[in-house]
Amino acid sequence: MKEAILLLGHGSRREEANQVILDICELVKEKYGDGLYEVGYLSFGEPNLAEAVENLIAAGAQKIIVVPIFLVTGNHIKRDIPSRLLLQKTTHPEVQFVLAGHIGADPRMADIIMDRAKNASELI
């Protein structure tokens, strides 16, 4: 079964904000190598979730793992993303969809936060 990973960002009217999700996708590709990867956005950005799914299916994906690039469990995580994925499951019953956990309070965040704080402190 050909698997794909769809990195799902919130999306923004500001293109530089959407670029961050693309950059994260490139980091994943560089670290984990070949595979099917796609970026999609819940709002404002392109491709949207449905378009990203279509791109992955066209590339041969039979299983799509959706990874929300969100820090907190808000309405998008609890309601919006699951309902949009349900629509995709209905539209594409031949494809298996899996919703991964959002970023959340991952212990690895502590290192990133302290790194940012250290860098900011050195600027003073």
C-alpha positions as CSV (number, residue, x, y, z in Angstrom):
1,M,0.0,0.0,0.0
2,K,1.5,3.3,-1.1
3,E,1.5,5.7,1.8
4,A,1.7,9.5,1.7
5,I,2.0,12.2,4.3
6,L,0.0,15.3,4.1
7,L,1.2,18.2,6.3
8,L,-1.8,20.3,7.0
9,G,-1.3,23.9,8.0
10,H,-3.9,26.5,9.0
11,G,-3.2,28.7,6.1
12,S,-2.9,32.5,6.0
13,R,-3.5,35.4,3.6
14,R,0.2,36.1,4.1
15,E,2.2,34.0,1.7
16,E,5.3,34.0,3.9
17,A,3.3,32.4,6.6
18,N,2.2,29.6,4.3
19,Q,5.8,29.2,3.2
20,V,6.7,28.0,6.7
21,I,4.7,24.8,6.2
22,L,6.4,24.2,2.9
23,D,9.7,24.7,4.6
24,I,8.8,22.1,7.3
25,C,7.8,19.7,4.5
26,E,11.2,20.1,2.9
27,L,12.9,19.4,6.3
28,V,10.9,16.2,6.6
29,K,11.8,15.2,3.1
30,E,15.5,15.9,3.7
31,K,15.6,13.9,6.9
32,Y,13.4,11.0,6.0
33,G,14.0,10.7,2.3
34,D,11.9,9.5,-0.6
35,G,8.2,9.2,-0.2
36,L,5.0,11.0,-1.1
37,Y,4.7,14.3,0.7
38,E,2.2,17.1,0.2
39,V,1.3,20.3,1.9
40,G,-2.3,21.5,2.3
41,Y,-4.0,24.3,4.1
42,L,-7.3,24.4,6.0
43,S,-8.0,28.0,5.1
44,F,-6.6,30.7,2.8
45,G,-3.6,28.8,1.4
46,E,-3.4,26.7,-1.7
47,P,-3.7,23.8,-2.2
48,N,-6.5,23.3,0.3
49,L,-7.0,19.9,1.9
50,A,-9.2,18.5,-0.9
51,E,-6.7,19.6,-3.6
52,A,-3.8,18.2,-1.7
53,V,-5.6,14.9,-1.4
54,E,-6.3,14.9,-5.1
55,N,-2.6,15.5,-5.8
56,L,-1.5,12.6,-3.6
57,I,-4.1,10.2,-5.1
58,A,-2.9,11.3,-8.6
59,A,0.6,10.3,-7.5
60,G,-0.6,6.9,-6.5
61,A,-1.3,7.2,-2.7
62,Q,-3.5,4.5,-1.3
63,K,-3.1,5.6,2.3
64,I,-2.9,9.3,3.3
65,I,-1.6,10.2,6.8
66,V,-2.7,13.7,7.6
67,V,-0.4,15.5,10.1
68,P,-1.9,18.7,11.4
69,I,0.8,21.3,12.0
70,F,-1.1,22.9,14.9
71,L,0.1,23.5,18.5
72,V,-3.1,23.5,20.4
73,T,-6.3,21.4,20.5
74,G,-8.8,23.9,19.3
75,N,-11.9,23.8,17.1
76,H,-9.9,23.0,14.0
77,I,-8.4,19.9,15.6
78,K,-11.5,18.7,17.4
79,R,-14.1,19.6,14.7
80,D,-13.0,21.1,11.4
81,I,-10.2,18.7,10.3
82,P,-12.1,15.5,11.3
83,S,-15.2,16.7,9.4
84,R,-13.2,17.6,6.3
85,L,-11.4,14.2,6.4
86,L,-14.8,12.5,6.7
87,L,-15.8,14.2,3.4
88,Q,-12.6,13.0,1.8
89,K,-13.2,9.4,3.0
90,T,-16.7,9.6,1.5
91,T,-15.3,11.0,-1.8
92,H,-12.4,8.6,-2.0
93,P,-13.5,5.3,-0.4
94,E,-10.7,3.5,-2.1
95,V,-8.1,5.5,-0.1
96,Q,-7.4,4.9,3.6
97,F,-7.1,8.2,5.6
98,V,-5.4,8.4,9.0
99,L,-5.4,11.5,11.2
100,A,-2.2,11.8,13.1
101,G,-1.9,13.8,16.3
102,H,-1.2,17.5,16.2
103,I,2.1,18.9,17.4
104,G,0.9,19.8,20.9
105,A,3.0,19.7,24.0
106,D,5.7,17.4,22.6
107,P,8.6,17.2,24.9
108,R,10.9,18.1,22.1
109,M,9.4,21.6,22.1
110,A,11.3,22.4,25.3
111,D,14.6,22.4,23.4
112,I,13.2,24.6,20.7
113,I,11.9,27.1,23.2
114,M,15.1,27.3,25.2
115,D,17.1,27.6,22.0
116,R,14.9,30.6,20.9
117,A,15.2,32.2,24.4
118,K,19.0,31.8,24.4
119,N,19.3,33.3,20.9
120,A,17.1,36.2,22.0
121,S,19.1,36.8,25.1
122,E,22.3,36.9,23.1
123,L,20.8,39.7,21.0
124,I,20.7,42.1,24.0
